[in-house]
Amino acid sequence: MNYTPLFLSLLLLLPFPAHSETHEFTDTEGRKLKAEILEYGDGWINVKRTDGRKATLTFNKLSDADKTWFNEWLAAKEKDAAAKKRAIEVPAKIVSYCKEQKGKQVGNGECWTLANECFKSCGLKRPGGQLRVWGRKLETKEKPQPGDIVEFKAAKFSDGGMTGPEHTAVVVGLGKQKGIIQIAEQNWGGNKTVRIRDFDPAGLKSGEMMFYRPE
């Protein structure tokens, strides 16, 4: 979006909450105005001045520097909105795919294949060339969410369960009890069809467990 904005008359209105940082606008005559952007449209920007009053700026009266600043501000805003939208859509697609496969064998039935086919079905790509890395590795303090991928390495749990040298599962929901999550997996206990079960990450007694967030 390319704007050619104009400094206008100020409208005396009740102040309302700011939605962005304060910027000092300058018009083509050198007049300055510190304000926050509230909304914008084709050829205009509504802002709130530092004294709480509302002003309408039109693009063709803004300085060239402010036109450039606004276009950069808008591009960053649109990029942020797209990232937030993707952060909602990607996990939803992952969860939907895995739930649709419940009771079925995906590919060759290996645990890794479920996550990999899920990625391909959702139009996702694993970062880099590492086979069992699925996105950003979560920090210890971060809680897993639906859509995350979990990798186990020779893991043993308090309920007596254990994985092989490597095992992959997909988080598809949160359990009813605090701390419990639901995972989808296949090739568990020799069963190569997808099952969904409750899982308690706090039950890990030995081995490794890593959560990844697809991006």
C-alpha positions in Angstrom: 0.0 0.0 0.0 1.5 3.3 -1.0 0.1 6.5 0.4 0.7 10.2 -0.6 -0.7 11.9 2.6 -2.1 16.4 4.5 -2.3 18.3 7.6 -5.8 19.1 8.5 -8.0 20.9 11.0 -8.2 19.5 14.5 -11.5 18.1 15.8 -12.2 18.6 19.5 -13.3 15.2 20.7 -13.2 13.1 23.9 -9.9 11.3 24.3 -9.9 7.5 23.9 -7.3 4.8 24.4 -4.1 5.0 22.3 -3.4 2.2 19.9 0.2 3.0 18.9 3.3 4.8 19.9 3.5 8.6 19.7 5.0 10.0 16.6 5.8 13.6 15.7 4.2 14.4 12.4 5.4 17.3 10.2 3.4 18.9 7.4 4.6 20.5 4.2 4.7 23.9 5.9 6.9 22.6 8.7 4.2 22.5 11.4 4.6 19.7 13.9 2.1 17.6 15.8 2.8 14.8 18.3 0.0 12.2 18.2 -0.9 8.5 18.1 -2.6 6.8 15.2 -6.1 5.6 16.0 -7.3 4.6 12.5 -6.6 5.3 8.9 -8.2 5.0 5.4 -7.7 6.0 1.8 -5.9 9.4 2.1 -6.4 10.1 5.8 -5.2 9.3 9.3 -7.1 9.9 12.5 -4.8 10.5 15.4 -5.0 11.5 19.1 -2.9 14.4 20.2 -0.9 14.3 23.4 -3.6 16.7 24.9 -6.3 14.1 24.2 -7.9 15.8 21.3 -8.5 14.1 17.9 -6.9 15.3 14.7 -7.4 14.2 11.1 -4.3 14.2 8.9 -4.5 13.9 5.1 -1.6 12.3 3.3 -0.8 14.9 0.7 0.1 17.5 3.3 2.5 15.3 5.2 6.2 15.7 4.8 8.0 13.1 2.6 9.7 11.7 5.7 6.4 11.2 7.4 5.0 9.5 4.3 7.9 7.1 4.4 7.5 6.6 8.1 3.8 5.8 7.8 4.3 3.3 4.9 6.9 1.5 7.0 4.6 1.6 10.1 1.8 0.2 8.0 3.9 -2.6 6.5 5.1 -3.6 10.0 1.5 -3.6 11.3 0.3 -5.7 8.4 3.2 -8.1 8.9 2.3 -8.4 12.6 -1.3 -9.1 11.8 -0.4 -11.8 9.3 1.9 -13.4 11.9 -0.9 -13.4 14.4 -3.3 -14.9 11.9 -0.9 -17.6 11.0 -0.3 -18.4 14.7 -4.0 -19.2 15.0 -4.4 -21.0 11.6 -1.4 -23.3 11.7 -2.1 -25.0 15.0 -5.8 -25.4 14.0 -4.8 -27.2 10.7 -2.3 -29.5 12.5 -4.9 -30.5 15.1 -7.6 -31.0 12.5 -5.4 -33.2 10.4 -4.4 -35.4 13.3 -7.9 -35.9 14.6 -9.1 -36.9 11.1 -6.5 -39.7 11.1 -7.6 -41.2 14.3 -7.8 -45.0 13.9 -6.0 -44.9 10.5 -2.4 -45.7 9.5 -0.6 -42.7 8.1 2.0 -43.5 5.5 4.3 -46.3 6.7 2.9 -46.2 10.2 6.0 -44.9 11.9 5.6 -42.2 14.6 7.6 -39.6 12.7 5.6 -40.1 9.6 2.4 -38.8 11.3 4.0 -35.5 12.0 5.7 -35.3 8.7 2.5 -36.1 6.7 0.7 -33.6 8.9 3.2 -30.9 7.9 2.9 -31.7 4.2 -0.9 -31.7 4.4 -1.0 -28.3 6.1 1.6 -26.8 3.7 4.3 -26.6 6.3 8.0 -27.2 6.0 10.4 -28.3 8.7 13.1 -25.8 9.4 16.6 -26.7 8.1 17.6 -30.2 7.3 17.2 -31.8 10.8 14.8 -34.7 10.7 13.2 -34.2 14.1 13.1 -30.5 14.5 9.7 -29.0 13.8 10.0 -25.3 14.5 11.0 -23.3 17.5 12.0 -25.4 20.5 10.1 -24.3 23.5 11.8 -23.2 26.6 11.3 -25.2 29.8 9.0 -22.6 31.3 6.7 -22.5 28.2 3.6 -24.7 28.3 2.8 -26.9 25.3 -0.2 -25.9 23.2 -2.3 -27.7 20.6 -0.4 -27.9 17.3 3.0 -28.4 19.0 5.2 -31.4 18.1 6.8 -33.4 20.9 10.0 -35.5 20.5 11.0 -38.1 23.0 14.4 -39.8 23.4 14.5 -43.0 25.4 11.9 -41.5 27.7 10.5 -43.3 30.8 7.4 -42.2 32.7 6.0 -42.5 36.2 3.2 -44.7 34.9 5.6 -47.3 33.6 5.4 -46.2 30.0 8.5 -45.8 27.9 9.5 -44.9 24.4 12.1 -46.3 22.1 15.3 -44.3 21.3 13.1 -41.8 19.5 9.4 -41.2 19.4 7.3 -38.4 17.8 3.8 -37.2 18.8 1.6 -34.2 18.1 -0.2 -32.2 20.8 -3.9 -32.0 19.8 -5.6 -30.7 22.9 -5.5 -29.9 26.6 -6.8 -32.4 29.1 -9.5 -31.7 31.7 -6.9 -31.8 34.5 -4.3 -29.2 35.0 -1.0 -30.0 33.2 -2.5 -32.8 31.2 -2.4 -32.6 27.4 -3.8 -34.8 24.6 -1.4 -36.2 22.0 -1.9 -38.0 18.7 0.7 -40.7 17.9 1.1 -43.9 16.0 3.5 -46.8 16.2 3.1 -47.0 20.0 3.3 -50.5 21.5 3.4 -52.0 18.0 0.1 -50.3 16.9 0.7 -48.4 13.7 -2.6 -46.6 13.6 -3.2 -43.2 15.1 -4.5 -42.9 18.6 -5.2 -39.9 20.8 -4.5 -40.1 24.5 -4.1 -38.0 27.6 -0.4 -37.4 28.6 1.2 -35.8 31.6 4.6 -34.2 30.7 5.4 -33.9 34.4 5.5 -37.8 34.5 8.8 -37.9 32.7 11.4 -39.7 34.9 14.3 -40.2 32.6 15.3 -39.6 29.0 14.5 -36.5 27.0 11.3 -34.7 26.0 11.3 -31.6 23.6 8.4 -29.6 22.4 8.5 -27.7 19.1 6.2 -24.9 17.9 5.7 -24.9 14.1 6.0 -21.4 12.6 
